[in-house]
Structures are given as C-alpha cells and as structure tokens.
Amino acid sequence: MGPSAGPEPNSVAVIGTARAAAEEGQRRRLAKAAWDCSGRAPHGRGWVGLPDMDVKGDVGGAWLWVSMSLAGPEEKLWAHAWRRLRSLGGYFLEQSTCILPARTEVIRDVRQLLDEARREGCAGQMLRISFTDRAVENRIIAEMNAAIDAEYAEVLDRLPAFFSELEYERKRGRVIYAEVEESEVDLVRFRLWMSRISARDYFGAPGGAEARAAVEAAAEELAAFEAEAMGAEASEPRGSAPNGT
C-alpha cells in the first residue's frame, strides 16, 4: 500500500496532473506538475514550505522531495549523490531532483548526503511532500515497482548459471570442498545483491517473492552439493598408519 494521500500540517502539497505516456514524457510532465507554474521554487501557489531541518522521525504516508545543485565544480559530487539516491531507489523527475518515500531510514540517509554536500559548498534541500492526486501517486508507485521487478528479473536471469556450475562439477567428478567454497562466494554475492534490492523495494514489488525463493533454492542446492562433497571425502580410503619397529 502506498503512502496516504492527505497532506499533513507541515507538508508540501504536490499537484499532480500528468497523464499516462511514454516514461520520459511522463516524468517531465510530473516534474512540471510538481513545480509552481511560475517556475519559482516550491513556495508559490499550492505550496507550503517545510525547511529540511524540520523533517525528522517516521513521517508515515509522506514522501520526500530531494533536490541538489548541478552547477560547476559540484558535478563530481553530484555523481556521487546520484549513485547514493539511486541506491535508495529514488524516482527521478529530473536529473537533479527525485522523490522517495519518507521512511525513517531514508530520511537519515538523505540528511547525511545533504550534510556532506553542504560541507563541500553544494546546494541541496529535502522537503516533505504529499500528493493531492492519488492517481499520479499510484502511477509513480507502479513505476517504482516495475523498476524493482526489473532488478529481481536480473537476479533470476543470473541464477541458472549457479545451478549449471554445480551440475557441471558433478558430471566431471569434482564434488570437492574447493568447488563448495567457490560457489559459496557466488551465493554470498547473490544474497548481498538481493539485500540491496529489497532495501529499496518500498512497496513490495511482485517479483520479489520469486527472486527470494530462487536464491533460497540456490542455497539449498549448494548445501546438498556440500553434503555430497563431505560424503565423498569420508568414503575415500585413508593411508595406512606406519608400522612400528
């Protein structure tokens, strides 16, 4: 379920008027709808300003509007900020502006990012916002879920190679500890990958269950392979102890 539609006393009301269209065109219209028609910063018609230092705690159904400067020497810093915001699952309306669910952990991470940026002399702000048009909000949530599902699909595309590798080693008679260790490294990578995706899966993208089940199936297959390796090693004949004289 997405954030609640009703604005809170200290929130910014975002007036959404975008229609369904191609992704880039839709994002541009959403950005245009979110800003005051006069082109001013969000303190004009339809807005109630909220200083970013007042955003604290878990604000429930609200969203965050995060904007940073792209000017001059700050471009390198922006590349770092862009990666951080992408890793949080930011929905970008423009290159330097994104929205995120106002979850406690997201607020903490964005605040830290903005603090770092300001120490370098870069401009940035974080505002709490809520939508007055629930249809636009739902469309954004659907797009965010689709992006997350694409990431889950990538995990599912890569996992067959994991199973194939174990089967290949079985066929060539290399059910040994060295292969267990190698595949265990791959499994750790898959789990780390999944944990990063899950951390930005704010609305329960439908592909998550299948991806999680597939990774667990990989873990079970590796456990079976390890048991085979242990059994094979235990059945190997041991050298005779030297006779005493």
C-alpha positions as CSV (number, residue, x, y, z in Angstrom):
1,M,0.0,0.0,0.0
2,G,1.3,3.4,-0.9
3,P,1.6,6.5,1.3
4,S,-1.6,8.2,2.4
5,A,-2.9,10.9,0.1
6,G,-3.8,13.5,2.7
7,P,-1.3,16.2,3.4
8,E,0.0,16.8,6.9
9,P,0.2,20.3,8.5
10,N,3.9,20.6,7.8
11,S,3.9,19.1,4.3
12,V,4.1,20.3,0.8
13,A,1.1,19.5,-1.4
14,V,2.2,18.3,-4.8
15,I,-0.5,18.9,-7.5
16,G,-0.1,16.0,-10.0
17,T,-1.7,16.4,-13.4
18,A,0.3,14.0,-15.6
19,R,-1.3,11.5,-17.9
20,A,-0.1,8.0,-18.9
21,A,2.5,8.3,-21.6
22,A,6.0,7.2,-22.5
23,E,8.2,7.1,-19.5
24,E,10.4,10.1,-20.3
25,G,7.5,12.3,-21.3
26,Q,5.5,11.3,-18.2
27,R,8.4,12.1,-15.9
28,R,8.8,15.5,-17.5
29,R,5.1,16.3,-17.0
30,L,5.2,15.1,-13.4
31,A,8.1,17.4,-12.8
32,K,6.3,20.3,-14.4
33,A,3.2,19.5,-12.4
34,A,5.2,19.4,-9.2
35,W,6.6,22.8,-9.6
36,D,4.7,26.1,-9.4
37,C,3.6,27.2,-12.8
38,S,5.6,30.4,-12.3
39,G,8.8,28.4,-12.3
40,R,9.6,29.5,-8.8
41,A,11.0,27.3,-6.0
42,P,8.3,25.4,-4.1
43,H,6.9,28.3,-2.1
44,G,4.4,29.7,-4.6
45,R,0.8,28.8,-5.5
46,G,-0.2,25.4,-4.0
47,W,2.8,25.0,-1.7
48,V,3.5,25.3,2.0
49,G,7.3,25.3,2.6
50,L,9.0,22.9,5.0
51,P,12.6,23.5,6.0
52,D,14.6,20.3,5.7
53,M,15.8,20.5,9.2
54,D,12.2,20.1,10.4
55,V,11.9,16.6,8.7
56,K,12.5,14.1,11.4
57,G,11.3,10.7,12.6
58,D,9.0,8.5,10.7
59,V,6.6,10.7,8.8
60,G,4.2,7.9,7.8
61,G,2.5,8.3,4.5
62,A,4.5,11.3,3.2
63,W,7.2,11.5,0.6
64,L,10.5,13.3,0.3
65,W,11.4,15.8,-2.4
66,V,15.2,15.9,-2.8
67,S,17.0,18.4,-5.0
68,M,20.6,19.2,-5.5
69,S,22.6,21.7,-7.5
70,L,24.5,20.6,-10.6
71,A,26.5,23.8,-11.1
72,G,30.2,23.9,-11.9
73,P,32.7,22.2,-9.6
74,E,29.9,20.3,-7.8
75,E,29.3,18.0,-10.8
76,K,31.7,15.3,-9.4
77,L,30.0,15.5,-6.1
78,W,26.6,15.2,-7.8
79,A,27.8,11.9,-9.5
80,H,28.3,10.5,-6.0
81,A,25.0,11.9,-4.8
82,W,23.2,10.4,-7.9
83,R,24.6,7.0,-7.1
84,R,23.5,7.3,-3.5
85,L,20.0,8.4,-4.4
86,R,19.7,5.7,-7.0
87,S,20.8,3.1,-4.4
88,L,18.0,4.4,-2.2
89,G,15.5,3.8,-5.0
90,G,14.9,7.5,-5.9
91,Y,12.3,8.2,-8.5
92,F,13.9,10.9,-10.7
93,L,11.7,13.7,-12.0
94,E,14.7,15.5,-13.4
95,Q,18.5,14.8,-13.3
96,S,18.9,16.7,-10.1
97,T,15.5,16.1,-8.5
98,C,13.9,12.9,-7.1
99,I,11.3,11.8,-4.7
100,L,11.5,9.0,-2.2
101,P,9.1,7.5,0.4
102,A,9.7,9.4,3.7
103,R,10.8,6.4,5.8
104,T,12.9,6.9,8.8
105,E,16.0,5.2,7.3
106,V,15.6,7.1,4.0
107,I,15.4,10.5,5.8
108,R,18.5,9.6,7.8
109,D,20.5,8.7,4.7
110,V,19.3,11.7,2.6
111,R,20.1,14.0,5.5
112,Q,23.6,12.6,5.7
113,L,24.1,13.0,2.0
114,L,22.9,16.6,2.1
115,D,25.2,17.4,5.1
116,E,28.2,16.0,3.1
117,A,27.1,18.1,0.0
118,R,26.8,21.3,2.0
119,R,30.3,20.8,3.6
120,E,31.6,20.9,0.0
121,G,29.6,24.0,-0.8
122,C,26.9,22.3,-2.8
123,A,23.3,23.4,-2.6
124,G,20.6,20.9,-1.8
125,Q,17.3,20.5,0.1
126,M,14.9,17.9,1.4
127,L,11.2,18.7,1.6
128,R,8.3,16.6,2.8
129,I,5.6,16.3,0.2
130,S,2.3,14.6,-0.4
131,F,0.1,14.1,-3.5
132,T,-3.3,15.6,-3.9
133,D,-3.8,13.4,-6.9
134,R,-3.8,9.8,-5.8
135,A,-3.8,8.5,-9.4
136,V,-0.5,10.2,-10.0
137,E,0.9,8.8,-6.8
138,N,-0.2,5.3,-7.7
139,R,1.3,5.6,-11.1
140,I,4.7,6.6,-9.6
141,I,4.5,3.6,-7.2
142,A,3.7,1.3,-10.1
143,E,6.8,2.7,-12.0
144,M,9.0,2.2,-8.9
145,N,7.7,-1.4,-8.6
146,A,8.4,-2.0,-12.3
147,A,12.0,-0.8,-11.8
148,I,12.5,-3.1,-8.8
149,D,10.9,-6.0,-10.6
150,A,13.5,-5.5,-13.4
151,E,16.2,-5.8,-10.9
152,Y,14.6,-9.0,-9.5
153,A,14.4,-10.3,-13.0
154,E,18.1,-9.8,-13.5
155,V,18.8,-11.9,-10.4
156,L,16.6,-14.7,-11.8
157,D,18.4,-14.4,-15.2
158,R,21.8,-15.0,-13.5
159,L,20.8,-17.8,-11.1
160,P,20.6,-20.6,-13.7
161,A,24.4,-20.3,-14.2
162,F,24.8,-21.1,-10.5
163,F,22.9,-24.3,-10.7
164,S,24.6,-25.2,-14.0
165,E,28.0,-24.8,-12.5
166,L,27.2,-27.2,-9.7
167,E,25.8,-29.8,-12.1
168,Y,28.9,-29.4,-14.3
169,E,31.2,-30.2,-11.4
170,R,29.1,-33.2,-10.5
171,K,29.4,-34.6,-14.0
172,R,33.2,-34.1,-14.1
173,G,33.6,-35.8,-10.7
174,R,34.7,-32.6,-8.9
175,V,32.4,-32.7,-5.9
176,I,35.0,-31.3,-3.6
177,Y,35.5,-28.6,-1.0
178,A,37.2,-26.2,-3.4
179,E,34.1,-26.1,-5.6
180,V,31.9,-25.7,-2.5
181,E,34.0,-22.7,-1.4
182,E,33.9,-21.1,-4.9
183,S,30.1,-21.5,-5.2
184,E,29.6,-20.2,-1.7
185,V,31.3,-16.9,-2.8
186,D,28.8,-16.7,-5.6
187,L,25.9,-17.3,-3.2
188,V,27.1,-14.5,-0.9
189,R,27.1,-12.2,-3.9
190,F,23.5,-13.1,-4.8
191,R,22.4,-12.6,-1.2
192,L,24.1,-9.2,-1.0
193,W,22.5,-8.2,-4.3
194,M,19.1,-9.3,-3.1
195,S,19.5,-7.4,0.2
196,R,20.3,-4.2,-1.7
197,I,17.3,-4.5,-4.0
198,S,15.0,-5.4,-1.0
199,A,16.2,-2.3,0.9
200,R,14.7,-0.1,-1.9
201,D,11.6,-2.2,-2.5
202,Y,9.4,0.1,-0.5
203,F,6.0,-1.1,-1.9
204,G,6.5,-4.9,-2.2
205,A,7.2,-5.3,-5.9
206,P,5.6,-8.6,-7.1
207,G,8.8,-10.1,-8.4
208,G,10.4,-10.2,-5.0
209,A,8.9,-13.4,-3.8
210,E,10.1,-15.4,-6.8
211,A,13.6,-14.0,-6.6
212,R,13.9,-14.7,-2.9
213,A,12.7,-18.2,-3.4
214,A,15.2,-18.8,-6.2
215,V,18.1,-17.6,-4.1
216,E,17.0,-19.9,-1.3
217,A,16.8,-22.7,-3.7
218,A,20.3,-22.0,-4.7
219,A,21.4,-22.1,-1.1
220,E,19.7,-25.5,-0.7
221,E,21.4,-26.8,-3.8
222,L,24.8,-25.7,-2.5
223,A,24.1,-27.4,0.8
224,A,23.3,-30.6,-1.0
225,F,26.5,-30.3,-3.0
226,E,28.5,-29.7,0.2
227,A,26.9,-32.8,1.8
228,E,27.9,-34.8,-1.3
229,A,31.5,-33.5,-1.1
230,M,31.7,-34.4,2.6
231,G,30.3,-37.8,1.9
232,A,32.8,-38.4,-0.9
233,E,35.7,-37.3,1.2
234,A,34.6,-39.6,4.1
235,S,34.4,-42.6,1.8
236,E,37.9,-42.1,0.4
237,P,40.4,-44.8,1.6
238,R,42.9,-43.4,4.1
239,G,46.6,-44.3,4.0
240,S,47.7,-47.0,6.4
241,A,49.5,-45.9,9.6
242,P,53.2,-46.6,9.5
243,N,54.2,-49.9,11.3
244,G,56.2,-49.6,14.4
245,T,59.6,-51.3,14.7
